[in-house]
Amino acid sequence: MRRSRGFRNKTRRTLKAKNRTRVTITKRLKELELGTQVVIALEPSFQDGMPHPRYQGIIGKITEKRGRAYLVSIKDKNKPKILIAAPEHVKPFNNTQ
């Protein structure tokens, strides 16, 4: 039988819950403004609206709100792409170093 290569294939380390906390209601209801820079930070305990795990840690910009989810524009190599991500899987990027 052929091996399954599903959506969460080879993501044991990427999607491991780091601090074993539940998704809070404030995290699910958070509102972000258009044009905000965000980091794709996948929440493994919530599968709905999860972008592909290859985009974990990528910085993008919110371009549109579609229902409860956000459209995040990123650059994959030199190709522009648009990801659909639920608010649980994005967090604001603060560039303070």
KOLBAFI-241419 format. One record per residue: residue number from 1; chain; z, x, y of N, C-alpha, C in turn. Coordinates in steps of 0.001 Angstrom, whole numbers, plus 500000, padded with zeros to 6 digits. Layout:
N
<rec><pos>NUM</pos><unit>A</unit><n_w>Z</n_w><n_u>X</n_u><n_v>Y</n_v><ca_w>Z</ca_w><ca_u>X</ca_u><ca_v>Y</ca_v><c_w>Z</c_w><c_u>X</c_u><c_v>Y</c_v></rec>
...
This chain:
97
<rec><pos>1</pos><unit>A</unit><n_w>500000</n_w><n_u>500830</n_u><n_v>498819</n_v><ca_w>500000</ca_w><ca_u>500000</ca_u><ca_v>500000</ca_v><c_w>500000</c_w><c_u>500880</c_u><c_v>501253</c_v></rec>
<rec><pos>2</pos><unit>A</unit><n_w>499257</n_w><n_u>500439</n_u><n_v>502266</n_v><ca_w>499132</ca_w><ca_u>501212</ca_u><ca_v>503491</ca_v><c_w>500401</c_w><c_u>501139</c_u><c_v>504324</c_v></rec>
<rec><pos>3</pos><unit>A</unit><n_w>500749</n_w><n_u>502247</n_u><n_v>504965</n_v><ca_w>501963</ca_w><ca_u>502327</ca_u><ca_v>505764</ca_v><c_w>501839</c_w><c_u>501502</c_u><c_v>507036</c_v></rec>
<rec><pos>4</pos><unit>A</unit><n_w>502931</n_w><n_u>500825</n_u><n_v>507407</n_v><ca_w>502948</ca_w><ca_u>500028</ca_u><ca_v>508632</ca_v><c_w>503120</c_w><c_u>500941</c_u><c_v>509840</c_v></rec>
<rec><pos>5</pos><unit>A</unit><n_w>502359</n_w><n_u>500696</n_u><n_v>510877</n_v><ca_w>502468</ca_w><ca_u>501457</ca_u><ca_v>512120</ca_v><c_w>502754</c_w><c_u>500476</c_u><c_v>513246</c_v></rec>
<rec><pos>6</pos><unit>A</unit><n_w>503930</n_w><n_u>499870</n_u><n_v>513226</n_v><ca_w>504282</ca_w><ca_u>498806</ca_u><ca_v>514159</ca_v><c_w>504580</c_w><c_u>499294</c_u><c_v>515563</c_v></rec>
<rec><pos>7</pos><unit>A</unit><n_w>504971</n_w><n_u>498356</n_u><n_v>516404</n_v><ca_w>505232</ca_w><ca_u>498602</ca_u><ca_v>517821</ca_v><c_w>506355</c_w><c_u>499611</c_u><c_v>518026</c_v></rec>
<rec><pos>8</pos><unit>A</unit><n_w>507379</n_w><n_u>499551</n_u><n_v>517199</n_v><ca_w>508537</ca_w><ca_u>500432</ca_u><ca_v>517371</ca_v><c_w>508515</c_w><c_u>501598</c_u><c_v>516385</c_v></rec>
<rec><pos>9</pos><unit>A</unit><n_w>507335</n_w><n_u>501989</n_u><n_v>515923</n_v><ca_w>507177</ca_w><ca_u>503080</ca_u><ca_v>514983</ca_v><c_w>507583</c_w><c_u>504407</c_u><c_v>515626</c_v></rec>
<rec><pos>10</pos><unit>A</unit><n_w>508398</n_w><n_u>505198</n_u><n_v>514911</n_v><ca_w>508860</ca_w><ca_u>506521</ca_u><ca_v>515349</ca_v><c_w>509625</c_w><c_u>506471</c_u><c_v>516666</c_v></rec>
<rec><pos>11</pos><unit>A</unit><n_w>510484</n_w><n_u>505499</n_u><n_v>516843</n_v><ca_w>511245</ca_w><ca_u>505389</ca_u><ca_v>518094</ca_v><c_w>512750</c_w><c_u>505421</c_u><c_v>517838</c_v></rec>
<rec><pos>12</pos><unit>A</unit><n_w>513179</n_w><n_u>505990</n_u><n_v>516723</n_v><ca_w>514603</ca_w><ca_u>505990</ca_u><ca_v>516398</ca_v><c_w>515434</c_w><c_u>506667</c_u><c_v>517490</c_v></rec>
<rec><pos>13</pos><unit>A</unit><n_w>514967</n_w><n_u>507784</n_u><n_v>518007</n_v><ca_w>515724</ca_w><ca_u>508498</ca_u><ca_v>519031</ca_v><c_w>515510</c_w><c_u>507893</c_u><c_v>520413</c_v></rec>
<rec><pos>14</pos><unit>A</unit><n_w>514297</n_w><n_u>507441</n_u><n_v>520697</n_v><ca_w>513977</ca_w><ca_u>506885</ca_u><ca_v>522007</ca_v><c_w>514715</c_w><c_u>505583</c_u><c_v>522276</c_v></rec>
<rec><pos>15</pos><unit>A</unit><n_w>514778</n_w><n_u>504704</n_u><n_v>521275</n_v><ca_w>515357</ca_w><ca_u>503386</ca_u><ca_v>521467</ca_v><c_w>516771</c_w><c_u>503275</c_u><c_v>520920</c_v></rec>
<rec><pos>16</pos><unit>A</unit><n_w>517469</n_w><n_u>504387</n_u><n_v>520798</n_v><ca_w>518846</ca_w><ca_u>504342</ca_u><ca_v>520329</ca_v><c_w>519744</c_w><c_u>503930</c_u><c_v>521494</c_v></rec>
<rec><pos>17</pos><unit>A</unit><n_w>520619</n_w><n_u>502959</n_u><n_v>521263</n_v><ca_w>521550</ca_w><ca_u>502520</ca_u><ca_v>522300</ca_v><c_w>522537</c_w><c_u>503649</c_u><c_v>522564</c_v></rec>
<rec><pos>18</pos><unit>A</unit><n_w>522570</n_w><n_u>504130</n_u><n_v>523789</n_v><ca_w>523373</ca_w><ca_u>505295</ca_u><ca_v>524111</ca_v><c_w>524854</c_w><c_u>504980</c_u><c_v>524264</c_v></rec>
<rec><pos>19</pos><unit>A</unit><n_w>525179</n_w><n_u>503866</n_u><n_v>524914</n_v><ca_w>526588</ca_w><ca_u>503588</ca_u><ca_v>525168</ca_v><c_w>527058</c_w><c_u>502283</c_u><c_v>524538</c_v></rec>
<rec><pos>20</pos><unit>A</unit><n_w>526247</n_w><n_u>501672</n_u><n_v>523706</n_v><ca_w>526628</ca_w><ca_u>500490</ca_u><ca_v>522933</ca_v><c_w>527174</c_w><c_u>499357</c_u><c_v>523809</c_v></rec>
<rec><pos>21</pos><unit>A</unit><n_w>526521</n_w><n_u>499081</n_u><n_v>524919</n_v><ca_w>526933</ca_w><ca_u>497965</ca_u><ca_v>525760</ca_v><c_w>525904</c_w><c_u>496854</c_u><c_v>525652</c_v></rec>
<rec><pos>22</pos><unit>A</unit><n_w>526337</n_w><n_u>495652</n_u><n_v>525940</n_v><ca_w>525428</ca_w><ca_u>494520</ca_u><ca_v>525899</ca_v><c_w>524680</c_w><c_u>494401</c_u><c_v>527212</c_v></rec>
<rec><pos>23</pos><unit>A</unit><n_w>523572</n_w><n_u>493680</n_u><n_v>527179</n_v><ca_w>522807</ca_w><ca_u>493430</ca_u><ca_v>528398</ca_v><c_w>523567</c_w><c_u>492382</c_u><c_v>529195</c_v></rec>
<rec><pos>24</pos><unit>A</unit><n_w>523985</n_w><n_u>492731</n_u><n_v>530394</n_v><ca_w>524771</ca_w><ca_u>491807</ca_u><ca_v>531209</ca_v><c_w>523856</c_w><c_u>490807</c_u><c_v>531906</c_v></rec>
<rec><pos>25</pos><unit>A</unit><n_w>524433</n_w><n_u>489735</n_u><n_v>532374</n_v><ca_w>523668</ca_w><ca_u>488696</ca_u><ca_v>533059</ca_v><c_w>523107</c_w><c_u>489226</c_u><c_v>534379</c_v></rec>
<rec><pos>26</pos><unit>A</unit><n_w>523826</n_w><n_u>490127</n_u><n_v>535049</n_v><ca_w>523314</ca_w><ca_u>490682</ca_u><ca_v>536301</ca_v><c_w>522092</c_w><c_u>491548</c_u><c_v>536057</c_v></rec>
<rec><pos>27</pos><unit>A</unit><n_w>522057</n_w><n_u>492228</n_u><n_v>534912</n_v><ca_w>520891</ca_w><ca_u>493044</ca_u><ca_v>534582</ca_v><c_w>519681</c_w><c_u>492163</c_u><c_v>534286</c_v></rec>
<rec><pos>28</pos><unit>A</unit><n_w>519921</n_w><n_u>491007</n_u><n_v>533671</n_v><ca_w>518819</ca_w><ca_u>490096</ca_u><ca_v>533352</ca_v><c_w>518314</c_w><c_u>489361</c_u><c_v>534578</c_v></rec>
<rec><pos>29</pos><unit>A</unit><n_w>519161</n_w><n_u>489134</n_u><n_v>535570</n_v><ca_w>518774</ca_w><ca_u>488364</ca_u><ca_v>536750</ca_v><c_w>518461</c_w><c_u>489227</c_u><c_v>537963</c_v></rec>
<rec><pos>30</pos><unit>A</unit><n_w>518412</n_w><n_u>490535</n_u><n_v>537813</n_v><ca_w>518212</ca_w><ca_u>491391</ca_u><ca_v>538980</ca_v><c_w>516827</c_w><c_u>491179</c_u><c_v>539598</c_v></rec>
<rec><pos>31</pos><unit>A</unit><n_w>516785</n_w><n_u>491202</n_u><n_v>540906</n_v><ca_w>515548</ca_w><ca_u>491013</ca_u><ca_v>541671</ca_v><c_w>515168</c_w><c_u>492341</c_u><c_v>542313</c_v></rec>
<rec><pos>32</pos><unit>A</unit><n_w>513914</n_w><n_u>492709</n_u><n_v>542200</n_v><ca_w>513405</ca_w><ca_u>493933</ca_u><ca_v>542814</ca_v><c_w>512297</c_w><c_u>493561</c_u><c_v>543789</c_v></rec>
<rec><pos>33</pos><unit>A</unit><n_w>512201</n_w><n_u>494292</n_u><n_v>544874</n_v><ca_w>511183</ca_w><ca_u>494010</ca_u><ca_v>545883</ca_v><c_w>509854</c_w><c_u>494641</c_u><c_v>545480</c_v></rec>
<rec><pos>34</pos><unit>A</unit><n_w>508776</n_w><n_u>494062</n_u><n_v>545998</n_v><ca_w>507454</ca_w><ca_u>494625</ca_u><ca_v>545756</ca_v><c_w>507352</c_w><c_u>495977</c_u><c_v>546445</c_v></rec>
<rec><pos>35</pos><unit>A</unit><n_w>506704</n_w><n_u>496928</n_u><n_v>545812</n_v><ca_w>506550</ca_w><ca_u>498264</ca_u><ca_v>546374</ca_v><c_w>507691</c_w><c_u>499200</c_u><c_v>546019</c_v></rec>
<rec><pos>36</pos><unit>A</unit><n_w>508715</n_w><n_u>498728</n_u><n_v>545336</n_v><ca_w>509842</ca_w><ca_u>499561</ca_u><ca_v>544940</ca_v><c_w>509430</c_w><c_u>500499</c_u><c_v>543817</c_v></rec>
<rec><pos>37</pos><unit>A</unit><n_w>509854</n_w><n_u>501753</n_u><n_v>543905</n_v><ca_w>509606</ca_w><ca_u>502690</ca_u><ca_v>542817</ca_v><c_w>510655</c_w><c_u>502471</c_u><c_v>541737</c_v></rec>
<rec><pos>38</pos><unit>A</unit><n_w>510196</n_w><n_u>502354</n_u><n_v>540490</n_v><ca_w>511099</ca_w><ca_u>502096</ca_u><ca_v>539375</ca_v><c_w>510811</c_w><c_u>503058</c_u><c_v>538234</c_v></rec>
<rec><pos>39</pos><unit>A</unit><n_w>511798</n_w><n_u>503214</n_u><n_v>537373</n_v><ca_w>511671</ca_w><ca_u>504015</ca_u><ca_v>536161</ca_v><c_w>511640</c_w><c_u>503052</c_u><c_v>534985</c_v></rec>
<rec><pos>40</pos><unit>A</unit><n_w>510726</n_w><n_u>503263</n_u><n_v>534060</n_v><ca_w>510688</ca_w><ca_u>502463</ca_u><ca_v>532841</ca_v><c_w>511815</c_w><c_u>502984</c_u><c_v>531952</c_v></rec>
<rec><pos>41</pos><unit>A</unit><n_w>512895</n_w><n_u>502204</n_u><n_v>531850</n_v><ca_w>514058</ca_w><ca_u>502568</ca_u><ca_v>531043</ca_v><c_w>514259</c_w><c_u>501461</c_u><c_v>530025</c_v></rec>
<rec><pos>42</pos><unit>A</unit><n_w>513738</n_w><n_u>501650</n_u><n_v>528827</n_v><ca_w>513744</ca_w><ca_u>500601</ca_u><ca_v>527817</ca_v><c_w>515152</c_w><c_u>500279</c_u><c_v>527340</c_v></rec>
<rec><pos>43</pos><unit>A</unit><n_w>515425</n_w><n_u>498996</n_u><n_v>527247</n_v><ca_w>516699</ca_w><ca_u>498488</ca_u><ca_v>526723</ca_v><c_w>516454</c_w><c_u>498056</c_u><c_v>525280</c_v></rec>
<rec><pos>44</pos><unit>A</unit><n_w>516945</n_w><n_u>498809</n_u><n_v>524285</n_v><ca_w>516593</ca_w><ca_u>498536</ca_u><ca_v>522900</ca_v><c_w>517120</c_w><c_u>497214</c_u><c_v>522355</c_v></rec>
<rec><pos>45</pos><unit>A</unit><n_w>518175</n_w><n_u>496666</n_u><n_v>522946</n_v><ca_w>518744</ca_w><ca_u>495434</ca_u><ca_v>522413</ca_v><c_w>518009</c_w><c_u>494194</c_u><c_v>522880</c_v></rec>
<rec><pos>46</pos><unit>A</unit><n_w>517014</n_w><n_u>494352</n_u><n_v>523729</n_v><ca_w>516268</ca_w><ca_u>493213</ca_u><ca_v>524264</ca_v><c_w>514784</c_w><c_u>493500</c_u><c_v>524091</c_v></rec>
<rec><pos>47</pos><unit>A</unit><n_w>514129</n_w><n_u>492813</n_u><n_v>523133</n_v><ca_w>512754</ca_w><ca_u>493150</ca_u><ca_v>522800</ca_v><c_w>511716</c_w><c_u>492429</c_u><c_v>523650</c_v></rec>
<rec><pos>48</pos><unit>A</unit><n_w>512046</n_w><n_u>491276</n_u><n_v>524229</n_v><ca_w>511065</ca_w><ca_u>490526</ca_u><ca_v>525013</ca_v><c_w>510715</c_w><c_u>491275</c_u><c_v>526291</c_v></rec>
<rec><pos>49</pos><unit>A</unit><n_w>509445</n_w><n_u>491368</n_u><n_v>526591</n_v><ca_w>508997</ca_w><ca_u>492012</ca_u><ca_v>527823</ca_v><c_w>509147</c_w><c_u>493511</c_u><c_v>527812</c_v></rec>
<rec><pos>50</pos><unit>A</unit><n_w>509218</n_w><n_u>494108</n_u><n_v>526631</n_v><ca_w>509385</ca_w><ca_u>495555</ca_u><ca_v>526542</ca_v><c_w>508020</c_w><c_u>496234</c_u><c_v>526584</c_v></rec>
<rec><pos>51</pos><unit>A</unit><n_w>507807</n_w><n_u>497170</n_u><n_v>527526</n_v><ca_w>506567</ca_w><ca_u>497948</ca_u><ca_v>527503</ca_v><c_w>506544</c_w><c_u>498850</c_u><c_v>526266</c_v></rec>
<rec><pos>52</pos><unit>A</unit><n_w>505399</n_w><n_u>499425</n_u><n_v>525984</n_v><ca_w>505286</ca_w><ca_u>500293</ca_u><ca_v>524815</ca_v><c_w>506221</c_w><c_u>501491</c_u><c_v>524975</c_v></rec>
<rec><pos>53</pos><unit>A</unit><n_w>506882</n_w><n_u>501913</n_u><n_v>523902</n_v><ca_w>507823</ca_w><ca_u>503027</ca_u><ca_v>523995</ca_v><c_w>507229</c_w><c_u>504341</c_u><c_v>524497</c_v></rec>
<rec><pos>54</pos><unit>A</unit><n_w>505904</n_w><n_u>504513</n_u><n_v>524468</n_v><ca_w>505321</ca_w><ca_u>505758</ca_u><ca_v>524997</ca_v><c_w>505512</c_w><c_u>505883</c_u><c_v>526508</c_v></rec>
<rec><pos>55</pos><unit>A</unit><n_w>505832</n_w><n_u>504770</n_u><n_v>527188</n_v><ca_w>506011</ca_w><ca_u>504803</ca_u><ca_v>528638</ca_v><c_w>507469</c_w><c_u>504954</c_u><c_v>529052</c_v></rec>
<rec><pos>56</pos><unit>A</unit><n_w>508361</n_w><n_u>505250</n_u><n_v>528114</n_v><ca_w>509776</ca_w><ca_u>505460</ca_u><ca_v>528416</ca_v><c_w>509932</c_w><c_u>506615</c_u><c_v>529397</c_v></rec>
<rec><pos>57</pos><unit>A</unit><n_w>510617</n_w><n_u>506372</n_u><n_v>530514</n_v><ca_w>510899</ca_w><ca_u>507413</ca_u><ca_v>531499</ca_v><c_w>509826</c_w><c_u>507614</c_u><c_v>532549</c_v></rec>
<rec><pos>58</pos><unit>A</unit><n_w>508736</n_w><n_u>506866</n_u><n_v>532514</n_v><ca_w>507647</ca_w><ca_u>507007</ca_u><ca_v>533481</ca_v><c_w>508021</c_w><c_u>506294</c_u><c_v>534779</c_v></rec>
<rec><pos>59</pos><unit>A</unit><n_w>507681</n_w><n_u>506898</n_u><n_v>535901</n_v><ca_w>507961</ca_w><ca_u>506316</ca_u><ca_v>537219</ca_v><c_w>506726</c_w><c_u>505562</c_u><c_v>537687</c_v></rec>
<rec><pos>60</pos><unit>A</unit><n_w>506931</n_w><n_u>504346</n_u><n_v>538170</n_v><ca_w>505833</ca_w><ca_u>503524</ca_u><ca_v>538660</ca_v><c_w>506254</c_w><c_u>502723</c_u><c_v>539872</c_v></rec>
<rec><pos>61</pos><unit>A</unit><n_w>505353</n_w><n_u>501874</n_u><n_v>540350</n_v><ca_w>505609</ca_w><ca_u>501070</ca_u><ca_v>541532</ca_v><c_w>505372</c_w><c_u>499604</c_u><c_v>541190</c_v></rec>
<rec><pos>62</pos><unit>A</unit><n_w>506279</n_w><n_u>498728</n_u><n_v>541640</n_v><ca_w>506134</ca_w><ca_u>497299</ca_u><ca_v>541386</ca_v><c_w>505041</c_w><c_u>496751</c_u><c_v>542296</c_v></rec>
<rec><pos>63</pos><unit>A</unit><n_w>504057</n_w><n_u>496079</n_u><n_v>541677</n_v><ca_w>502949</ca_w><ca_u>495529</ca_u><ca_v>542447</ca_v><c_w>502980</c_w><c_u>494021</c_u><c_v>542547</c_v></rec>
<rec><pos>64</pos><unit>A</unit><n_w>503594</n_w><n_u>493369</n_u><n_v>541549</n_v><ca_w>503558</ca_w><ca_u>491907</ca_u><ca_v>541520</ca_v><c_w>504686</c_w><c_u>491398</c_u><c_v>540637</c_v></rec>
<rec><pos>65</pos><unit>A</unit><n_w>505100</n_w><n_u>490152</n_u><n_v>540886</n_v><ca_w>506057</ca_w><ca_u>489488</ca_u><ca_v>540003</ca_v><c_w>505322</c_w><c_u>488379</c_u><c_v>539287</c_v></rec>
<rec><pos>66</pos><unit>A</unit><n_w>505433</n_w><n_u>488346</n_u><n_v>537966</n_v><ca_w>504732</ca_w><ca_u>487352</ca_u><ca_v>537168</ca_v><c_w>505762</c_w><c_u>486641</c_u><c_v>536304</c_v></rec>
<rec><pos>67</pos><unit>A</unit><n_w>506154</n_w><n_u>485439</n_u><n_v>536741</n_v><ca_w>507226</ca_w><ca_u>484727</ca_u><ca_v>536064</ca_v><c_w>508521</c_w><c_u>485470</c_u><c_v>536285</c_v></rec>
<rec><pos>68</pos><unit>A</unit><n_w>509186</n_w><n_u>485840</n_u><n_v>535213</n_v><ca_w>510425</ca_w><ca_u>486616</ca_u><ca_v>535307</ca_v><c_w>510153</c_w><c_u>488118</c_u><c_v>535274</c_v></rec>
<rec><pos>69</pos><unit>A</unit><n_w>508960</n_w><n_u>488489</n_u><n_v>534802</n_v><ca_w>508623</ca_w><ca_u>489896</ca_u><ca_v>534604</ca_v><c_w>507962</c_w><c_u>490496</c_u><c_v>535844</c_v></rec>
<rec><pos>70</pos><unit>A</unit><n_w>507849</n_w><n_u>491810</n_u><n_v>535828</n_v><ca_w>507216</ca_w><ca_u>492555</ca_u><ca_v>536922</ca_v><c_w>505990</c_w><c_u>493290</c_u><c_v>536402</c_v></rec>
<rec><pos>71</pos><unit>A</unit><n_w>504997</n_w><n_u>493413</n_u><n_v>537268</n_v><ca_w>503843</ca_w><ca_u>494255</ca_u><ca_v>536972</ca_v><c_w>504104</c_w><c_u>495606</c_u><c_v>537620</c_v></rec>
<rec><pos>72</pos><unit>A</unit><n_w>504109</n_w><n_u>496650</n_u><n_v>536815</n_v><ca_w>504407</ca_w><ca_u>497995</ca_u><ca_v>537282</ca_v><c_w>503149</c_w><c_u>498836</c_u><c_v>537137</c_v></rec>
<rec><pos>73</pos><unit>A</unit><n_w>502674</n_w><n_u>499411</n_u><n_v>538247</n_v><ca_w>501486</ca_w><ca_u>500264</ca_u><ca_v>538176</ca_v><c_w>501935</c_w><c_u>501711</c_u><c_v>537989</c_v></rec>
<rec><pos>74</pos><unit>A</unit><n_w>501312</n_w><n_u>502371</n_u><n_v>537007</n_v><ca_w>501628</ca_w><ca_u>503760</ca_u><ca_v>536699</ca_v><c_w>500329</c_w><c_u>504542</c_u><c_v>536593</c_v></rec>
<rec><pos>75</pos><unit>A</unit><n_w>500441</n_w><n_u>505864</n_u><n_v>536497</n_v><ca_w>499289</ca_w><ca_u>506704</ca_u><ca_v>536207</ca_v><c_w>499548</c_w><c_u>507387</c_u><c_v>534875</c_v></rec>
<rec><pos>76</pos><unit>A</unit><n_w>498674</n_w><n_u>507116</n_u><n_v>533906</n_v><ca_w>498738</ca_w><ca_u>507745</ca_u><ca_v>532600</ca_v><c_w>497667</c_w><c_u>508826</c_u><c_v>532593</c_v></rec>
<rec><pos>77</pos><unit>A</unit><n_w>498105</n_w><n_u>510083</n_u><n_v>532683</n_v><ca_w>497218</ca_w><ca_u>511211</ca_u><ca_v>532975</ca_v><c_w>496582</c_w><c_u>510935</c_u><c_v>534342</c_v></rec>
<rec><pos>78</pos><unit>A</unit><n_w>495280</n_w><n_u>510685</n_u><n_v>534419</n_v><ca_w>494658</ca_w><ca_u>510339</ca_u><ca_v>535697</ca_v><c_w>494184</c_w><c_u>508904</c_u><c_v>535740</c_v></rec>
<rec><pos>79</pos><unit>A</unit><n_w>494496</n_w><n_u>508125</n_u><n_v>534706</n_v><ca_w>494016</ca_w><ca_u>506764</ca_u><ca_v>534613</ca_v><c_w>495096</c_w><c_u>505791</c_u><c_v>535092</c_v></rec>
<rec><pos>80</pos><unit>A</unit><n_w>494807</n_w><n_u>504960</n_u><n_v>536093</n_v><ca_w>495812</ca_w><ca_u>503979</ca_u><ca_v>536531</ca_v><c_w>495950</c_w><c_u>502850</c_u><c_v>535513</c_v></rec>
<rec><pos>81</pos><unit>A</unit><n_w>497186</n_w><n_u>502469</n_u><n_v>535243</n_v><ca_w>497464</ca_w><ca_u>501391</ca_u><ca_v>534296</ca_v><c_w>498498</c_w><c_u>500458</c_u><c_v>534896</c_v></rec>
<rec><pos>82</pos><unit>A</unit><n_w>498508</n_w><n_u>499224</n_u><n_v>534397</n_v><ca_w>499484</ca_w><ca_u>498232</ca_u><ca_v>534834</ca_v><c_w>500253</c_w><c_u>497768</c_u><c_v>533611</c_v></rec>
<rec><pos>83</pos><unit>A</unit><n_w>501582</n_w><n_u>497876</n_u><n_v>533682</n_v><ca_w>502455</ca_w><ca_u>497451</ca_u><ca_v>532595</ca_v><c_w>503171</c_w><c_u>496175</c_u><c_v>532996</c_v></rec>
<rec><pos>84</pos><unit>A</unit><n_w>503413</n_w><n_u>495316</n_u><n_v>532031</n_v><ca_w>504232</ca_w><ca_u>494127</ca_u><ca_v>532263</ca_v><c_w>505596</c_w><c_u>494425</c_u><c_v>531661</c_v></rec>
<rec><pos>85</pos><unit>A</unit><n_w>506641</n_w><n_u>494347</n_u><n_v>532496</n_v><ca_w>507979</ca_w><ca_u>494701</ca_u><ca_v>532031</ca_v><c_w>508998</c_w><c_u>493693</c_u><c_v>532543</c_v></rec>
<rec><pos>86</pos><unit>A</unit><n_w>509891</n_w><n_u>493291</n_u><n_v>531661</n_v><ca_w>510995</ca_w><ca_u>492418</ca_u><ca_v>532047</ca_v><c_w>511995</c_w><c_u>493230</c_u><c_v>532875</c_v></rec>
<rec><pos>87</pos><unit>A</unit><n_w>512820</n_w><n_u>492563</n_u><n_v>533691</n_v><ca_w>513750</ca_w><ca_u>493301</ca_u><ca_v>534552</ca_v><c_w>514777</c_w><c_u>494139</c_u><c_v>533791</c_v></rec>
<rec><pos>88</pos><unit>A</unit><n_w>515034</n_w><n_u>493843</n_u><n_v>532519</n_v><ca_w>515974</ca_w><ca_u>494653</ca_u><ca_v>531742</ca_v><c_w>515434</c_w><c_u>496046</c_u><c_v>531469</c_v></rec>
<rec><pos>89</pos><unit>A</unit><n_w>514117</n_w><n_u>496205</n_u><n_v>531493</n_v><ca_w>513497</ca_w><ca_u>497468</ca_u><ca_v>531108</ca_v><c_w>513084</c_w><c_u>498337</c_u><c_v>532285</c_v></rec>
<rec><pos>90</pos><unit>A</unit><n_w>513421</n_w><n_u>497938</n_u><n_v>533499</n_v><ca_w>513127</ca_w><ca_u>498771</ca_u><ca_v>534666</ca_v><c_w>514408</c_w><c_u>498967</c_u><c_v>535467</c_v></rec>
<rec><pos>91</pos><unit>A</unit><n_w>514515</n_w><n_u>500120</n_u><n_v>536104</n_v><ca_w>515633</ca_w><ca_u>500349</ca_u><ca_v>537009</ca_v><c_w>515107</c_w><c_u>501096</c_u><c_v>538228</c_v></rec>
<rec><pos>92</pos><unit>A</unit><n_w>515697</n_w><n_u>500847</n_u><n_v>539404</n_v><ca_w>515209</ca_w><ca_u>501489</ca_u><ca_v>540625</ca_v><c_w>515291</c_w><c_u>503007</c_u><c_v>540545</c_v></rec>
<rec><pos>93</pos><unit>A</unit><n_w>514296</n_w><n_u>503665</n_u><n_v>541110</n_v><ca_w>514236</ca_w><ca_u>505132</ca_u><ca_v>541114</ca_v><c_w>514724</c_w><c_u>505608</c_u><c_v>542465</c_v></rec>
<rec><pos>94</pos><unit>A</unit><n_w>515777</n_w><n_u>506410</n_u><n_v>542455</n_v><ca_w>516257</ca_w><ca_u>506996</ca_u><ca_v>543708</ca_v><c_w>516009</c_w><c_u>508490</c_u><c_v>543651</c_v></rec>
<rec><pos>95</pos><unit>A</unit><n_w>515204</n_w><n_u>508960</n_u><n_v>544576</n_v><ca_w>514775</ca_w><ca_u>510357</ca_u><ca_v>544587</ca_v><c_w>515686</c_w><c_u>511168</c_u><c_v>545487</c_v></rec>
<rec><pos>96</pos><unit>A</unit><n_w>516952</n_w><n_u>511282</n_u><n_v>545110</n_v><ca_w>517900</ca_w><ca_u>512070</ca_u><ca_v>545892</ca_v><c_w>518305</c_w><c_u>513289</c_u><c_v>545083</c_v></rec>
<rec><pos>97</pos><unit>A</unit><n_w>517863</n_w><n_u>514459</n_u><n_v>545535</n_v><ca_w>518191</ca_w><ca_u>515684</ca_u><ca_v>544822</ca_v><c_w>518682</c_w><c_u>516729</c_u><c_v>545767</c_v></rec>
